[in-house]
Amino acid sequence: MARREGKSRSSRRLGILGFVGSATAAWMAVALLGPAERVSAHIVPAEKLHPAVASYRRMVFLLNLNPVLWDEVHKDSEVIAAYAGRVAPAEGEAYKHAADAALTRVMEAAASADGLGPQERKQAARELFELSTRAVARTVAAQLDAAEKSLGDYSKASRALNEARQLWAAFEHEIRHSDAPFFAEAGKCWLTMSSALGNPGVLGAGYVAADASAFRAEAGEIRGYLAASFGAEYRAPELGWLQPLPVKSPTFSASAEVPARLPPGSEINKQLPRPRQILNMTARGVNESETVLIALGDMAFDSPYIFGEPAQSLQISCNTCHNKSITNPQVFVPGLSHTAGGVDVSSSFFAPHANNGHFDPLDIPDLRGIRFTGPYGRNGRIGSLREFVRNVIVHEFGGPEPDPLMLDGMIAYMNEFDFLPNEKLNAGGTLSGKATDAERRGEKLFRTAFAGMNRMSCASCHIPSANFTDGRRHNLGTVKGSGPYSRDGALDTPTLLSAKYTAPYFHDGSQPTLRSVVEWFNAQFKLGLSTAQVGDLTAYVEAVGDGEEAYEDTMHTLEAEMEEFSFFLSAYEYLKRSGKQELIGMTMQTIAGEIRAHKWDVQDQQYLPVLDRLAELMDEAYTASQRGDVAAVDKKVAEYRKLYEQQKENLK
Amino acid sequence: MRAQVRLLAVALLVFIGVKAAWAQPRELRIVFIAYENPDQLMEDVRPVVAYLEARLGRKVRPFVASDYAGVVEALRNETADVGFMGPLQYLIAHEQAGAQAILGEVYNGQPWYTARIFVRKDSGIRTLADLRGKTMAFVDPLSSSGYLYPLETFRRAGLLAKREEAEQFFRKIYFAGGDEQALRAVLNKFVDAAGIGQYSFAMLRPEERDQVTYIGESPKIPSHCVVARKGLDAASVAAVQAALLALNDGPNRGLLKQLYNVDGYVKVTHETFAETERIAKEYGFLKKR
């Protein structure tokens, strides 16, 4: 389904510029139209930002982290400098000089024997933040100057105004939340300036003269605000998190909270088509309505409310990274990720108290068959899945101590995750009659002891009869240690089952394909495999990692999602009997949020109001649960179930 | 005498041949409109140009204009043969430069779209009449879906008789410069309502969409069109039509993404725009005859 927009000016611009290479955009379609038009609303398109703004906002995010990725900061400062240099050459040059000097200083300190101390880091981050904030504010003013000077030349003036308007977005989020009166005022200023450009008409028809005085007045207001807030004297207030707050504005609200955001370049959408999740109980044909502990765990797995801030506000749940219990190879957050599908969960962003102080993003693991793959964590540091999940909630995503019942539920749910069925493997992990000759040759190599591997074979660790893992940790030299002769490089042996669908590979996602993994072993351990043998071994590993129907055969996920929400709700009576009011509230909140996230997927939009009502019923049930009104919650839950049963054929 | 007749016949044939060659220039010049980055646009349309060259058997030269005035001007002064534009711009180009619409774009299976009047759901505004004395954002004074048809929507609701009355009906009118800017002005409460193209709604993020709705819809607007300059020979027009229509179902359908992301094309004639022409005259964009 192609994306569609309004058919004038900016909308058409998006049409021609926005679609190229954007799978996300391809899934954005039409809303509020009719049966023919669809959207995949849970696939949220990236905000469109001016490159200098994207760099500024990403840089501000990076500067707040510990550690700061100075190389990345440098790249963004270069973008800002290049743009500022084009718009206001003298100031752009001054910015570049000052930013480069600060970065050189801090990077030299970081590389020195003493390393970079916290105070030095914070000071350098503050300096770069202030420099960049002033520089970007200056570009807005410079573009407004350019637009004002070009009034009468519509093309030129509108381009400059458009640039200025886009640059304003560098500060808009903070102004919106901390200075609402000026946010509204500025909105009118931009509209007035746009109107004051006039219109050149077409061959004389529709000509409207520019209104220079109206333009000047509004441009002056924006310039004045920026000069007062982020001008030459700007110093960041001592508030901990660096962000461009307009503290000098008379209407600034010091008590306002500015919601956290992920930086430009982030991707936390789930993949489409979805990976096929196999729950053992479902595969056995169990009626889901009576597996309430699993239902509770499924809800918690999909709920951002088990986490703390900022994960909760950003609507991040376990399902974000382990989409349908698998892995989400798209996840990327600048400053936290080194490659798509990897995140540093021991960083200062989600849970500053548990930051380990160094950048160590890990490839997001596939959770299929997790009951067979302990110990947990890439370095196998925790033996108990329950303890591991608690650690994720509390110390990786800043959540409160989880309710023991909820934790039990999550483990019950996760223990249902099965590997993909694989017809090429027998129960003991040997190849079945479905395997090819190349795969059989590969199997032989897999079980061959190599001198380079201390007379061990691949199968020594990836034990075929033990789901292709040995449950132990080995140091293969893939981890850069803390220092010479350190012993901190051992990693848990990953299973090879279903691995064909979990690229990239290794703890850091450094190997893009299974063949590259085989080649790495061949080179690292001097196995002496010929190219043909590498091919055979790869074929075997791919056969082991294969599986039937790895992805769902539809792009429309609403029907399955709605069924899942009913499954969540099946735990309600049990939670009520157990007196778990908090978990009841969490269930309602999660269902309401999930319906709203998925509702735009509905293929026939006349049923949007049904979805709205279902979400409202969960809101109302949540409110009632918060005031302890059990009867009201009962009523809302019953209404929800009834409406869903009546309408479920339409909610696809 | 017979020799003279033969000579005359040969001369006539040569003349016809030369005229035919003259009438069909070696290259076809197409003007595209770029709102942001012209270099990027030229890059994006490269496969389209290659397709057309192969299909038409002649060189195709793309040009970029930064606004519709540039497109229309290029057709008028014959620096371009074919261009892309909205219905209102086409009508002006037709009136003043004899341009002819040859194809219409298809959106969601239809060669038309509508304008809608969007408001915030929590604004308390339920009808078009509620917008009396309120602030209004349009896109551009020369926009079909972002001005002309929204005004027509109010006129048909009996709230306005002509364009000038809009100034009195609304407390303040803004031209936001784009559909998205106008819609976001509503979302952010800078204005009470926006009159814009129906598809603009998809520009909002999912959580934003829940905050706005529309309270009025215009009559059908003919879709944006492919326009040939006055005097472009019939063979070239037919060839361009056939080449672009072949994208609808053919193996090169993917190229439609590069052509403003449309679903396809249909043949149109000037008659397709008759109602728009009538409205445009009412509002003074075209001369009344």
HADDOCK unambig.tbl for C-alpha pairs under 7 A between the chains (distance, minus, plus):
assign (segid A and resid 4 and name CA) (segid B and resid 199 and name CA) 6.17 0.50 0.50
assign (segid A and resid 5 and name CA) (segid B and resid 199 and name CA) 4.19 0.50 0.50
assign (segid A and resid 5 and name CA) (segid B and resid 200 and name CA) 4.90 0.50 0.50
assign (segid A and resid 5 and name CA) (segid B and resid 202 and name CA) 6.26 0.50 0.50
assign (segid A and resid 5 and name CA) (segid B and resid 203 and name CA) 6.83 0.50 0.50
assign (segid A and resid 6 and name CA) (segid B and resid 179 and name CA) 6.61 0.50 0.50
assign (segid A and resid 6 and name CA) (segid B and resid 197 and name CA) 4.38 0.50 0.50
assign (segid A and resid 6 and name CA) (segid B and resid 198 and name CA) 5.75 0.50 0.50
assign (segid A and resid 6 and name CA) (segid B and resid 199 and name CA) 4.09 0.50 0.50
assign (segid A and resid 6 and name CA) (segid B and resid 200 and name CA) 4.25 0.50 0.50
assign (segid A and resid 7 and name CA) (segid B and resid 197 and name CA) 6.09 0.50 0.50
assign (segid A and resid 8 and name CA) (segid B and resid 143 and name CA) 6.69 0.50 0.50
assign (segid A and resid 8 and name CA) (segid B and resid 178 and name CA) 6.96 0.50 0.50
assign (segid A and resid 8 and name CA) (segid B and resid 179 and name CA) 6.72 0.50 0.50
assign (segid A and resid 9 and name CA) (segid B and resid 178 and name CA) 5.36 0.50 0.50
assign (segid A and resid 9 and name CA) (segid B and resid 179 and name CA) 6.99 0.50 0.50
assign (segid A and resid 10 and name CA) (segid B and resid 178 and name CA) 4.90 0.50 0.50
assign (segid A and resid 10 and name CA) (segid B and resid 179 and name CA) 6.18 0.50 0.50
assign (segid A and resid 10 and name CA) (segid B and resid 180 and name CA) 6.76 0.50 0.50
assign (segid A and resid 11 and name CA) (segid B and resid 179 and name CA) 6.19 0.50 0.50
assign (segid A and resid 11 and name CA) (segid B and resid 180 and name CA) 6.93 0.50 0.50
assign (segid A and resid 11 and name CA) (segid B and resid 200 and name CA) 6.86 0.50 0.50
assign (segid A and resid 12 and name CA) (segid B and resid 260 and name CA) 6.42 0.50 0.50
assign (segid A and resid 13 and name CA) (segid B and resid 34 and name CA) 6.92 0.50 0.50
assign (segid A and resid 13 and name CA) (segid B and resid 35 and name CA) 5.47 0.50 0.50
assign (segid A and resid 13 and name CA) (segid B and resid 36 and name CA) 6.96 0.50 0.50
assign (segid A and resid 15 and name CA) (segid B and resid 260 and name CA) 5.09 0.50 0.50
assign (segid A and resid 15 and name CA) (segid B and resid 261 and name CA) 5.49 0.50 0.50
assign (segid A and resid 16 and name CA) (segid B and resid 258 and name CA) 6.03 0.50 0.50
assign (segid A and resid 16 and name CA) (segid B and resid 259 and name CA) 6.75 0.50 0.50
assign (segid A and resid 16 and name CA) (segid B and resid 260 and name CA) 4.64 0.50 0.50
assign (segid A and resid 16 and name CA) (segid B and resid 261 and name CA) 6.29 0.50 0.50
assign (segid A and resid 29 and name CA) (segid B and resid 202 and name CA) 6.47 0.50 0.50
assign (segid A and resid 30 and name CA) (segid B and resid 199 and name CA) 6.25 0.50 0.50
assign (segid A and resid 30 and name CA) (segid B and resid 202 and name CA) 5.32 0.50 0.50
assign (segid A and resid 31 and name CA) (segid B and resid 201 and name CA) 6.28 0.50 0.50
assign (segid A and resid 31 and name CA) (segid B and resid 202 and name CA) 5.55 0.50 0.50
assign (segid A and resid 41 and name CA) (segid B and resid 206 and name CA) 5.61 0.50 0.50
assign (segid A and resid 44 and name CA) (segid B and resid 205 and name CA) 6.69 0.50 0.50
assign (segid A and resid 184 and name CA) (segid B and resid 190 and name CA) 5.96 0.50 0.50
assign (segid A and resid 187 and name CA) (segid B and resid 190 and name CA) 5.72 0.50 0.50
assign (segid A and resid 188 and name CA) (segid B and resid 190 and name CA) 5.93 0.50 0.50
assign (segid A and resid 191 and name CA) (segid B and resid 174 and name CA) 6.05 0.50 0.50
assign (segid A and resid 191 and name CA) (segid B and resid 175 and name CA) 6.76 0.50 0.50
assign (segid A and resid 191 and name CA) (segid B and resid 176 and name CA) 5.37 0.50 0.50
assign (segid A and resid 192 and name CA) (segid B and resid 174 and name CA) 6.47 0.50 0.50
assign (segid A and resid 194 and name CA) (segid B and resid 175 and name CA) 6.26 0.50 0.50
assign (segid A and resid 194 and name CA) (segid B and resid 176 and name CA) 5.69 0.50 0.50
assign (segid A and resid 194 and name CA) (segid B and resid 177 and name CA) 6.09 0.50 0.50
assign (segid A and resid 195 and name CA) (segid B and resid 174 and name CA) 5.62 0.50 0.50
assign (segid A and resid 195 and name CA) (segid B and resid 175 and name CA) 4.70 0.50 0.50
assign (segid A and resid 195 and name CA) (segid B and resid 176 and name CA) 6.49 0.50 0.50
assign (segid A and resid 201 and name CA) (segid B and resid 69 and name CA) 6.69 0.50 0.50
assign (segid A and resid 201 and name CA) (segid B and resid 142 and name CA) 6.86 0.50 0.50
assign (segid A and resid 202 and name CA) (segid B and resid 69 and name CA) 4.65 0.50 0.50
assign (segid A and resid 202 and name CA) (segid B and resid 89 and name CA) 6.90 0.50 0.50
assign (segid A and resid 203 and name CA) (segid B and resid 69 and name CA) 6.76 0.50 0.50
assign (segid A and resid 205 and name CA) (segid B and resid 285 and name CA) 5.99 0.50 0.50
assign (segid A and resid 206 and name CA) (segid B and resid 141 and name CA) 6.68 0.50 0.50
assign (segid A and resid 206 and name CA) (segid B and resid 142 and name CA) 6.07 0.50 0.50
assign (segid A and resid 206 and name CA) (segid B and resid 285 and name CA) 6.21 0.50 0.50
